[in-house]
Amino acid sequence: MSDTPVTDMTFEQAMAELEQVLNQLERGDVALDDSIKLYERGAALKARCEQMLKEAEEKVAAITLGADGAPVGLKPVESQ
């Protein structure tokens, strides 16, 4: 498990560590206290990945296309 704060991780770093956490938990050879810490870290990593994916989806949705199909700018993201 990395000492890097989850909020400082890139998407790729968070996904890689999340995979490691899942592998450790699935093996079932981790002490209960360590399993709890791993689960908490995994939950934080999952939330970080979901947040970053949502932000990326919003950016893609905000790209506007010109008549020739090329991106010309961003439109404001509609609030829900």
C-alpha positions, 0 to 999 in steps of 0.5 A: 500500500502506498503512502501517497494521499489518495487525493494526490494520485492520478487515475492510473495510480489509484487504479493500480493500487486499488487492484493491489488492495483487491488482490490482497483482500481476495487472498484472505491471508491478511489479519483482520485489522489489516483487512479493515485498513485495506478495505478503507483504503480501497473505498477511498481509491474507488471514490477517487477513480469514480470522481476522476471518471465523472470529471472526464465525462463532463469534459467530454460532454462539454466539447462542442463540434463545428460544422466540419465535426472538429472541436471548436470549444467548450459549452458550459456544463448544465447543472442538474 
